[in-house]
Amino acid sequence: MSRDNIGEFEELVLLTVGVLYDDAYAVAITKEISEQSGRAVNVSAVHKSLYRLENKGMLKSRMGDPESKRGGKRKRLFNITPIGKKTLDESIELRNSLRNKIPDLAFKWDFI
């Protein structure tokens, strides 16, 4: 397991960057997480997570082209790095390993 652990929200952000691939910027990431998870997500929380993940080497960013409308701003676009992929792989592997160790008996409820 890598030394840089990530929380559930950072994992969601990292996964969503991968899903959006070449269109992964904060507002789009926020919208996608909200749509997929059904929970309210604050764009500033996404920004913080993006920069934390970038500082950990799991993401890289670049400035995109300006929007076509007059005075359009450039978007900061994010992509997963090999370290980010490795972290996701390890996270999924750990979750699956733990899930597979739960005995079937643990899911038999007599009280229902």
Long-range contacts (C-beta under 8 A, 24 or more apart in sequence): 1-90, 1-94, 2-83, 2-86, 2-87, 2-90, 4-56, 4-57, 4-58, 4-83, 4-87, 6-53, 6-56, 6-58, 6-87, 6-91, 9-45, 9-49, 10-49, 10-52, 10-53, 11-88, 11-91, 12-37, 13-46, 13-49, 13-50, 13-53, 14-53, 14-58, 14-59, 14-80, 14-84, 14-87, 14-88, 15-88, 17-50, 17-59, 17-78, 17-79, 17-80, 17-84, 18-80, 18-88, 21-79, 22-77, 22-79, 23-77, 24-77, 24-78, 24-79, 25-64, 25-75, 25-76, 25-77, 25-78, 26-50, 26-76, 29-78, 50-78, 53-84, 54-78, 56-83, 57-81, 57-83, 57-84, 58-83, 58-84, 58-87, 59-84
